Amino acid sequence: MNEELRAAVDAARVRVAALHAELPRWGLVVWTAGNVSERVRAGGDGTDDLLVIKPSGVTYDELTPEAMVVCDLDGELVEGTGAPSSDTAAHAYVYRHLPEVGGVVHTHSTYATAWAVRGEPVPCVLTMMADEFGGDIPVGPFALIGDDSIGRGIVETLRGSRSPAVLMRGHGPFTIGPDARAAVKAAVMCEEVARTVHVARQLGETVPIAQGDIDSLYARYQGVYGQQDHTERRDA
C-alpha cells in the first residue's frame, strides 16, 4: 500500500468509526446489527479500490478507527484483525457495479424494516420524500445473507433510480451515497419518512404527490439547497 493510499485508508477508518456512532444515536440499530462502509479510491479503473467496514459482531462502543477492517472489492480481508461484517459481500458488490457510490449503509430500523417485511414501497406522499428520494422508496427482492445476492438485489433495484434507499424484502433498508456520510443521512431520512407515512396511514388514506411536483421538488433540493449552493448562487 503506497503512502497516499495508506493515508486515505487511515482517514476512512476515522470517518467510518465516527459514522457508526450515528446509527444508535438516531435509533436505527440494536446490539451489533447494522453497518457503514466507505469506498477508498485507489485510482485507475476502480478495480483496486478498497472498502472500510466494521468487523462482525462487535458492539458499537468498541468501534474505534483501529477496529475497522479493510477489504478489497471482492470482499476479501486486506487489513484488520477481525472478521468483516457479514454484509461485506453485499457492500462490495454495490461498489463493483455502481462506481459512483462511495458509501453504503445497512440498518434494521423499525419502521423501514416493517415496510420491507410487508414488501411494500413507501409511497411518495411527503415533500421531504420528493426532496431526498425523488419518489417512492422501492422494495428489493428477498435474498439470503452471506454471498453477493443482497448486493445484486440492491443494484438491480437502485440502478437508474433516484432513490438512495432500497427496502430489501424481509430484511431491511440499505442506503447508498457519494460518500459514507451521505449514505448515513439517507438511512436516517428513510426511517423518518417510513415512520411518518405509517402514522399517516393510521389516520386514513394518503394522497400521492403528482409526478411533476416530485420532479420539481427533487430538482430544487438536489440543485440549489444548502449553504454551499447558496453561496455559489449569491456570487454568480
Backbone as CSV, one residue per row, in Angstrom:
resi,resn,N_x,N_y,N_z,CA_x,CA_y,CA_z,C_x,C_y,C_z
1,MET,0.852,-1.181,0.000,0.000,0.000,0.000,0.892,1.238,0.000
2,ASN,0.756,2.091,-1.028,1.620,3.267,-1.097,1.206,4.313,-0.066
3,GLU,2.019,5.325,0.079,1.814,6.316,1.134,0.484,7.054,0.975
4,GLU,0.135,7.389,-0.253,-1.110,8.117,-0.482,-2.328,7.266,-0.140
5,LEU,-2.290,5.996,-0.558,-3.397,5.100,-0.256,-3.463,4.810,1.238
6,ARG,-2.296,4.686,1.868,-2.246,4.466,3.305,-2.943,5.597,4.064
7,ALA,-2.671,6.830,3.665,-3.292,7.983,4.303,-4.805,7.987,4.077
8,ALA,-5.229,7.615,2.860,-6.658,7.589,2.550,-7.387,6.518,3.367
9,VAL,-6.765,5.355,3.524,-7.363,4.286,4.324,-7.481,4.713,5.781
10,ASP,-6.430,5.302,6.321,-6.451,5.724,7.721,-7.523,6.784,7.963
11,ALA,-7.674,7.714,7.016,-8.707,8.745,7.153,-10.101,8.118,7.070
12,ALA,-10.275,7.131,6.188,-11.567,6.459,6.064,-11.910,5.684,7.337
13,ARG,-10.928,5.073,7.958,-11.165,4.375,9.227,-11.758,5.316,10.273
14,VAL,-11.207,6.530,10.350,-11.694,7.514,11.319,-13.132,7.907,10.992
15,ARG,-13.394,8.205,9.721,-14.749,8.616,9.330,-15.764,7.509,9.567
16,VAL,-15.426,6.296,9.170,-16.379,5.190,9.273,-16.657,4.848,10.735
17,ALA,-15.642,4.892,11.579,-15.862,4.645,13.009,-16.808,5.691,13.589
18,ALA,-16.590,6.953,13.245,-17.446,8.034,13.753,-18.875,7.896,13.228
19,LEU,-19.019,7.519,11.966,-20.355,7.411,11.388,-21.128,6.230,11.960
20,HIS,-20.443,5.171,12.371,-21.153,4.077,13.034,-21.856,4.563,14.291
21,ALA,-21.263,5.522,14.984,-21.885,6.045,16.200,-23.198,6.760,15.905
22,GLU,-23.383,7.220,14.666,-24.629,7.892,14.302,-25.807,6.919,14.244
23,LEU,-25.558,5.643,13.976,-26.663,4.697,13.826,-27.419,4.490,15.139
24,PRO,-26.753,4.171,16.271,-27.514,4.092,17.518,-28.015,5.458,17.987
25,ARG,-27.298,6.518,17.668,-27.735,7.856,18.092,-29.093,8.211,17.500
26,TRP,-29.347,7.778,16.266,-30.615,8.047,15.613,-31.615,6.891,15.764
27,GLY,-31.266,5.896,16.582,-32.186,4.792,16.848,-32.398,3.856,15.681
28,LEU,-31.362,3.667,14.858,-31.503,2.859,13.649,-31.058,1.417,13.829
29,VAL,-30.377,1.097,14.932,-29.834,-0.248,15.130,-29.990,-0.658,16.590
30,VAL,-29.898,-1.968,16.836,-29.813,-2.508,18.188,-28.650,-3.490,18.242
31,TRP,-28.055,-3.584,19.418,-26.959,-4.516,19.694,-25.836,-4.336,18.676
32,THR,-25.508,-5.367,17.882,-24.404,-5.226,16.914,-24.904,-5.154,15.471
33,ALA,-26.212,-5.074,15.275,-26.768,-5.076,13.918,-26.396,-3.792,13.178
34,GLY,-26.364,-3.883,11.851,-26.129,-2.709,11.020,-24.667,-2.478,10.712
35,ASN,-24.410,-1.676,9.683,-23.032,-1.405,9.286,-22.970,-0.219,8.335
36,VAL,-21.812,0.426,8.347,-21.478,1.520,7.443,-20.186,1.133,6.738
37,SER,-20.101,1.400,5.447,-18.824,1.218,4.755,-18.540,2.433,3.889
38,GLU,-17.278,2.602,3.559,-16.864,3.676,2.659,-15.840,3.140,1.671
39,ARG,-16.000,3.544,0.423,-15.036,3.181,-0.614,-13.780,4.037,-0.459
40,VAL,-12.625,3.422,-0.613,-11.349,4.143,-0.694,-10.843,3.981,-2.124
41,ARG,-10.832,5.071,-2.841,-10.459,5.010,-4.256,-8.931,4.941,-4.392
42,ALA,-8.499,3.979,-5.198,-7.061,3.756,-5.378,-6.565,4.286,-6.711
43,GLY,-7.445,4.945,-7.474,-7.057,5.430,-8.795,-7.248,4.361,-9.843
44,GLY,-6.978,4.706,-11.069,-7.121,3.741,-12.160,-8.579,3.486,-12.486
45,ASP,-8.897,2.253,-12.840,-10.248,1.920,-13.285,-11.174,1.516,-12.146
46,GLY,-10.708,1.591,-10.906,-11.535,1.265,-9.750,-11.415,-0.154,-9.269
47,THR,-10.784,-1.030,-10.046,-10.691,-2.431,-9.642,-9.801,-2.622,-8.414
48,ASP,-8.922,-1.668,-8.144,-8.050,-1.772,-6.976,-8.578,-0.982,-5.779
49,ASP,-9.790,-0.450,-5.894,-10.370,0.275,-4.772,-10.545,-0.662,-3.579
50,LEU,-10.624,-0.065,-2.396,-10.823,-0.804,-1.157,-12.098,-0.301,-0.484
51,LEU,-12.539,-1.022,0.532,-13.644,-0.534,1.354,-13.295,-0.727,2.822
52,VAL,-13.754,0.201,3.633,-13.583,0.137,5.085,-14.949,-0.123,5.703
53,ILE,-15.020,-1.108,6.597,-16.293,-1.510,7.195,-16.029,-2.009,8.610
54,LYS,-17.070,-2.148,9.402,-16.871,-2.627,10.769,-16.691,-4.145,10.792
55,PRO,-16.025,-4.654,11.821,-15.921,-6.105,11.986,-17.251,-6.689,12.448
56,SER,-17.435,-7.963,12.215,-18.681,-8.644,12.548,-18.838,-8.842,14.049
57,GLY,-20.068,-8.591,14.559,-20.408,-8.943,15.928,-19.754,-8.109,17.002
58,VAL,-19.273,-6.932,16.670,-18.614,-6.053,17.646,-19.588,-4.948,18.035
59,THR,-19.704,-4.662,19.333,-20.653,-3.654,19.792,-20.206,-2.259,19.374
60,TYR,-21.172,-1.358,19.298,-20.893,-0.031,18.754,-19.918,0.773,19.616
61,ASP,-19.918,0.547,20.924,-18.982,1.307,21.762,-17.548,0.803,21.642
62,GLU,-17.340,-0.280,20.925,-15.991,-0.799,20.676,-15.461,-0.433,19.296
63,LEU,-16.236,0.308,18.522,-15.873,0.561,17.124,-14.974,1.791,17.004
64,THR,-13.717,1.591,17.332,-12.701,2.617,17.166,-12.169,2.582,15.736
65,PRO,-11.450,3.619,15.301,-10.831,3.563,13.971,-9.943,2.336,13.792
66,GLU,-9.236,1.964,14.843,-8.322,0.820,14.763,-9.082,-0.499,14.607
67,ALA,-10.339,-0.530,15.056,-11.130,-1.759,14.963,-11.682,-1.994,13.558
68,MET,-11.748,-0.941,12.737,-12.291,-1.093,11.393,-11.441,-2.052,10.560
69,VAL,-12.078,-2.751,9.639,-11.352,-3.660,8.758,-11.395,-3.128,7.327
70,VAL,-10.409,-3.519,6.559,-10.275,-3.081,5.171,-10.385,-4.301,4.278
71,CYS,-11.225,-4.192,3.238,-11.416,-5.299,2.305,-11.233,-4.805,0.875
72,ASP,-10.969,-5.743,-0.038,-10.978,-5.379,-1.450,-12.411,-5.466,-1.963
73,LEU,-12.616,-5.171,-3.231,-13.977,-5.140,-3.761,-14.509,-6.514,-4.146
74,ASP,-13.772,-7.559,-3.762,-14.310,-8.917,-3.779,-14.757,-9.330,-2.383
75,GLY,-14.608,-8.402,-1.413,-14.999,-8.683,-0.045,-13.957,-9.427,0.762
76,GLU,-12.743,-9.563,0.222,-11.686,-10.287,0.919,-10.933,-9.342,1.859
77,LEU,-10.607,-9.842,3.041,-9.912,-9.040,4.044,-8.521,-8.669,3.558
78,VAL,-8.217,-7.390,3.643,-6.897,-6.865,3.287,-6.130,-6.452,4.525
79,GLU,-6.844,-5.896,5.491,-6.184,-5.365,6.684,-7.170,-5.366,7.839
80,GLY,-6.707,-5.772,9.016,-7.539,-5.793,10.210,-7.463,-7.135,10.889
81,THR,-7.839,-7.150,12.161,-7.716,-8.378,12.939,-9.037,-9.110,13.116
82,GLY,-10.157,-8.462,12.786,-11.449,-9.112,12.949,-12.021,-9.582,11.627
83,ALA,-12.992,-10.499,11.712,-13.722,-10.918,10.516,-14.612,-9.771,10.063
84,PRO,-14.659,-9.480,8.779,-15.511,-8.384,8.304,-16.985,-8.650,8.564
85,SER,-17.762,-7.585,8.576,-19.211,-7.679,8.714,-19.789,-8.734,7.780
86,SER,-20.848,-9.389,8.228,-21.485,-10.419,7.399,-22.115,-9.835,6.138
87,ASP,-22.280,-8.512,6.084,-22.844,-7.868,4.894,-21.772,-7.357,3.934
88,THR,-20.515,-7.679,4.185,-19.428,-7.137,3.361,-19.583,-7.509,1.894
89,ALA,-19.995,-8.730,1.601,-20.143,-9.137,0.205,-21.166,-8.274,-0.520
90,ALA,-22.231,-7.893,0.178,-23.246,-7.031,-0.428,-22.681,-5.652,-0.713
91,HIS,-21.972,-5.086,0.257,-21.355,-3.773,0.068,-20.378,-3.818,-1.108
92,ALA,-19.541,-4.854,-1.135,-18.526,-4.962,-2.183,-19.173,-5.054,-3.561
93,TYR,-20.270,-5.805,-3.669,-20.951,-5.935,-4.954,-21.475,-4.579,-5.430
94,VAL,-22.033,-3.808,-4.512,-22.528,-2.476,-4.867,-21.388,-1.610,-5.394
95,TYR,-20.263,-1.611,-4.713,-19.127,-0.799,-5.163,-18.602,-1.254,-6.524
96,ARG,-18.589,-2.545,-6.763,-18.104,-3.048,-8.055,-18.996,-2.626,-9.202
97,HIS,-20.300,-2.562,-8.949,-21.251,-2.368,-10.044,-21.837,-0.962,-10.121
98,LEU,-21.640,-0.156,-9.096,-22.101,1.235,-9.122,-20.903,2.126,-8.775
99,PRO,-20.080,2.431,-9.758,-18.825,3.142,-9.474,-19.001,4.526,-8.881
100,GLU,-20.189,5.120,-9.033,-20.422,6.441,-8.450,-20.678,6.387,-6.947
101,VAL,-20.935,5.190,-6.420,-21.245,5.047,-4.996,-19.964,5.041,-4.171
102,GLY,-19.959,5.867,-3.121,-18.801,5.934,-2.232,-19.093,5.504,-0.812
103,GLY,-20.376,5.241,-0.505,-20.740,4.807,0.841,-21.994,3.959,0.815
104,VAL,-22.044,2.947,1.683,-23.195,2.043,1.795,-23.508,1.868,3.281
105,VAL,-24.799,1.861,3.599,-25.245,1.679,4.989,-26.364,0.651,5.019
106,HIS,-26.354,-0.173,6.054,-27.444,-1.116,6.289,-27.892,-0.988,7.729
107,THR,-29.215,-0.898,7.929,-29.768,-0.909,9.285,-30.963,-1.857,9.316
108,HIS,-31.471,-2.072,10.533,-32.736,-2.762,10.718,-33.707,-1.817,11.415
109,SER,-33.690,-0.545,11.042,-34.540,0.445,11.706,-36.006,0.022,11.615
110,THR,-36.741,0.267,12.693,-38.038,-0.382,12.915,-39.054,-0.138,11.805
111,TYR,-39.323,1.113,11.483,-40.406,1.397,10.541,-40.026,1.033,9.110
112,ALA,-38.802,1.360,8.703,-38.376,0.991,7.355,-38.372,-0.529,7.190
113,THR,-37.938,-1.242,8.229,-37.927,-2.701,8.161,-39.336,-3.256,8.114
114,ALA,-40.270,-2.612,8.809,-41.665,-3.061,8.757,-42.223,-2.966,7.339
115,TRP,-41.889,-1.881,6.624,-42.307,-1.782,5.227,-41.641,-2.884,4.395
116,ALA,-40.374,-3.185,4.690,-39.669,-4.249,3.971,-40.319,-5.607,4.217
117,VAL,-40.776,-5.831,5.448,-41.461,-7.079,5.780,-42.754,-7.200,4.978
118,ARG,-43.450,-6.093,4.808,-44.685,-6.094,4.012,-44.395,-6.203,2.515
119,GLY,-43.150,-5.941,2.127,-42.816,-5.948,0.704,-43.498,-4.821,-0.039
120,GLU,-43.650,-3.681,0.652,-44.398,-2.552,0.090,-43.512,-1.317,0.021
121,PRO,-43.431,-0.665,-1.134,-42.678,0.591,-1.206,-43.305,1.651,-0.307
122,VAL,-42.488,2.542,0.205,-43.016,3.698,0.925,-43.438,4.718,-0.125
123,PRO,-44.739,5.061,-0.197,-45.200,5.945,-1.265,-44.773,7.392,-1.028
124,CYS,-44.532,8.092,-2.114,-44.059,9.472,-2.019,-45.251,10.394,-1.775
125,VAL,-45.543,10.616,-0.498,-46.658,11.478,-0.103,-46.176,12.679,0.705
126,LEU,-44.866,12.850,0.816,-44.264,13.933,1.597,-43.294,14.715,0.716
127,THR,-43.273,16.024,0.872,-42.282,16.809,0.133,-40.875,16.386,0.524
128,MET,-40.677,15.990,1.785,-39.361,15.517,2.220,-38.918,14.307,1.405
129,MET,-39.874,13.443,1.073,-39.536,12.267,0.268,-39.174,12.672,-1.149
130,ALA,-39.940,13.605,-1.711,-39.617,14.079,-3.055,-38.222,14.686,-3.076
131,ASP,-37.902,15.487,-2.054,-36.585,16.113,-1.955,-35.466,15.084,-1.911
132,GLU,-35.582,14.150,-0.986,-34.482,13.236,-0.663,-34.421,12.018,-1.578
133,PHE,-35.590,11.491,-1.963,-35.639,10.195,-2.637,-36.136,10.291,-4.078
134,GLY,-36.685,11.425,-4.455,-37.138,11.591,-5.828,-38.299,10.715,-6.209
135,GLY,-39.056,10.232,-5.207,-40.187,9.356,-5.466,-40.351,8.341,-4.356
136,ASP,-41.033,7.239,-4.664,-41.209,6.168,-3.682,-39.859,5.581,-3.265
137,ILE,-39.821,5.003,-2.072,-38.670,4.187,-1.679,-38.971,2.755,-2.113
138,PRO,-38.193,2.194,-3.051,-38.561,0.911,-3.660,-38.228,-0.293,-2.781
139,VAL,-38.832,-1.408,-3.127,-38.589,-2.689,-2.460,-37.708,-3.551,-3.352
140,GLY,-36.683,-4.150,-2.759,-35.829,-5.089,-3.468,-36.210,-6.519,-3.132
141,PRO,-35.661,-7.496,-3.829,-36.055,-8.896,-3.641,-35.524,-9.479,-2.333
142,PHE,-36.158,-10.544,-1.904,-35.630,-11.301,-0.772,-34.328,-11.983,-1.199
143,ALA,-33.338,-11.948,-0.315,-32.054,-12.587,-0.616,-31.410,-13.049,0.685
144,LEU,-30.678,-14.150,0.619,-30.006,-14.680,1.797,-28.698,-13.946,2.056
145,ILE,-28.313,-13.870,3.330,-27.082,-13.222,3.747,-25.908,-14.172,3.527
146,GLY,-24.741,-13.608,3.188,-23.527,-14.416,3.148,-22.797,-14.365,1.824
147,ASP,-23.539,-14.160,0.719,-22.863,-14.008,-0.570,-23.296,-12.665,-1.159
148,ASP,-23.163,-12.505,-2.466,-23.495,-11.207,-3.042,-24.944,-11.116,-3.540
149,SER,-25.815,-12.036,-3.099,-27.211,-11.997,-3.528,-27.894,-10.695,-3.120
150,ILE,-27.625,-10.238,-1.907,-28.220,-8.983,-1.462,-27.693,-7.832,-2.312
151,GLY,-26.392,-7.833,-2.558,-25.813,-6.791,-3.392,-26.439,-6.744,-4.769
152,ARG,-26.689,-7.904,-5.362,-27.325,-7.946,-6.679,-28.712,-7.326,-6.628
153,GLY,-29.456,-7.640,-5.572,-30.792,-7.073,-5.428,-30.772,-5.571,-5.260
154,ILE,-29.793,-5.065,-4.498,-29.657,-3.618,-4.307,-29.380,-2.942,-5.641
155,VAL,-28.413,-3.472,-6.365,-28.011,-2.860,-7.634,-29.143,-2.926,-8.649
156,GLU,-29.792,-4.072,-8.762,-30.887,-4.212,-9.728,-32.020,-3.239,-9.430
157,THR,-32.267,-2.981,-8.141,-33.373,-2.108,-7.766,-33.020,-0.637,-7.903
158,LEU,-31.795,-0.272,-7.519,-31.438,1.145,-7.483,-30.778,1.650,-8.754
159,ARG,-30.289,0.778,-9.599,-29.663,1.241,-10.837,-30.709,1.972,-11.690
160,GLY,-30.447,3.222,-11.977,-31.393,4.023,-12.743,-32.465,4.680,-11.897
161,SER,-32.473,4.426,-10.587,-33.447,5.034,-9.687,-32.848,6.276,-9.039
162,ARG,-33.693,7.238,-8.690,-33.211,8.404,-7.961,-33.110,8.138,-6.465
163,SER,-33.767,7.087,-6.000,-33.760,6.798,-4.568,-32.394,6.295,-4.122
164,PRO,-31.860,6.840,-3.007,-30.648,6.282,-2.428,-30.935,5.173,-1.421
165,ALA,-32.195,4.751,-1.320,-32.587,3.725,-0.350,-33.391,2.635,-1.027
166,VAL,-33.203,1.410,-0.554,-33.990,0.277,-1.005,-34.367,-0.539,0.222
167,LEU,-35.594,-1.034,0.237,-36.080,-1.892,1.319,-35.971,-3.333,0.851
168,MET,-34.954,-4.030,1.328,-34.793,-5.422,0.901,-35.834,-6.287,1.616
169,ARG,-36.618,-6.971,0.817,-37.798,-7.684,1.314,-37.438,-8.647,2.454
170,GLY,-38.174,-8.544,3.550,-37.961,-9.426,4.686,-36.660,-9.196,5.425
171,HIS,-35.972,-8.097,5.144,-34.650,-7.880,5.728,-34.531,-6.476,6.319
172,GLY,-34.523,-5.458,5.477,-34.382,-4.102,5.987,-33.807,-3.172,4.954
173,PRO,-33.577,-1.911,5.339,-33.102,-0.917,4.381,-31.592,-0.955,4.163
174,PHE,-31.215,-0.708,2.922,-29.842,-0.403,2.542,-29.868,0.965,1.869
175,THR,-28.868,1.778,2.140,-28.795,3.099,1.518,-27.412,3.306,0.923
176,ILE,-27.360,4.153,-0.099,-26.099,4.447,-0.781,-25.922,5.953,-0.861
177,GLY,-24.695,6.381,-1.170,-24.425,7.791,-1.345,-23.068,8.000,-1.973
178,PRO,-22.765,9.235,-2.348,-21.445,9.518,-2.910,-20.326,9.338,-1.891
179,ASP,-20.677,9.361,-0.611,-19.732,9.036,0.458,-20.525,8.419,1.602
180,ALA,-19.816,7.977,2.633,-20.486,7.270,3.722,-21.416,8.182,4.502
181,ARG,-21.033,9.445,4.680,-21.893,10.377,5.409,-23.238,10.549,4.699
182,ALA,-23.220,10.686,3.379,-24.464,10.823,2.626,-25.322,9.574,2.763
183,ALA,-24.705,8.411,2.775,-25.456,7.166,2.929,-26.083,7.072,4.315
184,VAL,-25.380,7.555,5.351,-25.954,7.580,6.701,-27.142,8.536,6.748
185,LYS,-26.991,9.715,6.144,-28.121,10.650,6.096,-29.325,9.994,5.439
186,ALA,-29.110,9.279,4.330,-30.213,8.617,3.645,-30.884,7.586,4.549
187,ALA,-30.097,6.889,5.373,-30.662,5.901,6.294,-31.517,6.576,7.357
188,VAL,-31.048,7.707,7.864,-31.816,8.465,8.863,-33.130,8.947,8.253
189,MET,-33.060,9.513,7.055,-34.248,10.049,6.412,-35.209,8.940,5.996
190,CYS,-34.684,7.804,5.601,-35.518,6.662,5.229,-36.388,6.234,6.409
191,GLU,-35.792,6.114,7.575,-36.563,5.725,8.758,-37.589,6.792,9.119
192,GLU,-37.208,8.050,9.024,-38.127,9.134,9.387,-39.368,9.130,8.500
193,VAL,-39.182,9.011,7.182,-40.355,9.054,6.308,-41.164,7.761,6.408
194,ALA,-40.499,6.631,6.633,-41.229,5.373,6.821,-42.135,5.463,8.041
195,ARG,-41.636,6.066,9.103,-42.436,6.244,10.328,-43.593,7.204,10.082
196,THR,-43.316,8.336,9.448,-44.341,9.352,9.249,-45.468,8.839,8.361
197,VAL,-45.103,8.149,7.279,-46.140,7.646,6.373,-46.957,6.551,7.057
198,HIS,-46.307,5.724,7.862,-47.049,4.709,8.619,-48.074,5.372,9.533
199,VAL,-47.655,6.390,10.277,-48.581,7.086,11.183,-49.718,7.721,10.395
200,ALA,-49.391,8.351,9.277,-50.420,8.997,8.463,-51.467,7.985,7.994
201,ARG,-51.012,6.784,7.639,-51.954,5.788,7.120,-52.864,5.246,8.219
202,GLN,-52.471,5.395,9.482,-53.377,5.003,10.572,-54.544,5.971,10.679
203,LEU,-54.348,7.180,10.164,-55.394,8.209,10.234,-56.319,8.181,9.025
204,GLY,-55.896,7.542,7.953,-56.716,7.488,6.746,-55.877,7.352,5.505
205,GLU,-56.501,7.554,4.366,-55.810,7.434,3.092,-54.785,8.561,2.923
206,THR,-53.661,8.221,2.327,-52.659,9.239,1.998,-52.783,9.602,0.518
207,VAL,-52.364,10.816,0.176,-52.504,11.319,-1.182,-51.127,11.438,-1.817
208,PRO,-50.846,10.681,-2.871,-49.535,10.781,-3.524,-49.313,12.174,-4.102
209,ILE,-48.052,12.588,-4.116,-47.689,13.844,-4.761,-47.588,13.601,-6.262
210,ALA,-48.092,14.522,-7.043,-48.056,14.385,-8.501,-46.616,14.300,-8.986
211,GLN,-46.394,13.500,-10.042,-45.035,13.271,-10.534,-44.331,14.567,-10.923
212,GLY,-45.054,15.475,-11.554,-44.437,16.741,-11.946,-43.959,17.532,-10.747
213,ASP,-44.731,17.487,-9.662,-44.324,18.190,-8.441,-43.138,17.487,-7.779
214,ILE,-43.124,16.155,-7.819,-41.969,15.409,-7.297,-40.707,15.821,-8.042
215,ASP,-40.806,15.862,-9.356,-39.639,16.224,-10.168,-39.148,17.622,-9.833
216,SER,-40.076,18.564,-9.662,-39.715,19.944,-9.346,-39.067,20.044,-7.976
217,LEU,-39.648,19.372,-6.994,-39.095,19.397,-5.641,-37.702,18.762,-5.606
218,TYR,-37.552,17.635,-6.286,-36.262,16.942,-6.300,-35.185,17.811,-6.944
219,ALA,-35.515,18.433,-8.073,-34.540,19.278,-8.759,-34.130,20.466,-7.891
220,ARG,-35.096,21.063,-7.222,-34.777,22.205,-6.358,-33.859,21.786,-5.208
221,TYR,-34.247,20.713,-4.541,-33.485,20.298,-3.357,-32.086,19.831,-3.725
222,GLN,-31.998,19.027,-4.777,-30.697,18.482,-5.168,-29.811,19.528,-5.826
223,GLY,-30.433,20.548,-6.437,-29.650,21.510,-7.199,-29.310,22.804,-6.505
224,VAL,-30.186,23.256,-5.564,-29.953,24.597,-5.001,-30.018,24.660,-3.490
225,TYR,-30.329,23.548,-2.818,-30.466,23.582,-1.357,-29.103,23.533,-0.685
226,GLY,-28.940,24.255,0.422,-27.723,24.170,1.228,-26.849,25.396,1.114
227,GLN,-25.947,25.546,2.073,-25.135,26.750,2.158,-24.146,26.896,1.013
228,GLN,-23.534,25.790,0.591,-22.561,25.893,-0.497,-23.247,26.367,-1.772
229,ASP,-24.406,25.781,-2.060,-25.128,26.187,-3.255,-25.602,27.635,-3.136
230,HIS,-26.004,28.032,-1.933,-26.474,29.405,-1.725,-25.351,30.392,-2.005
231,THR,-24.147,30.071,-1.527,-23.011,30.949,-1.748,-22.700,31.055,-3.237
232,GLU,-22.779,29.913,-3.925,-22.494,29.934,-5.364,-23.505,30.792,-6.102
233,ARG,-24.793,30.695,-5.715,-25.806,31.494,-6.390,-25.622,32.984,-6.084
234,ARG,-25.283,33.295,-4.826,-25.123,34.679,-4.410,-23.967,35.330,-5.156
235,ASP,-22.898,34.546,-5.382,-21.709,35.113,-6.028,-21.838,35.134,-7.538
236,ALA,-22.827,34.414,-8.052,-22.962,34.326,-9.516,-23.383,35.668,-10.109
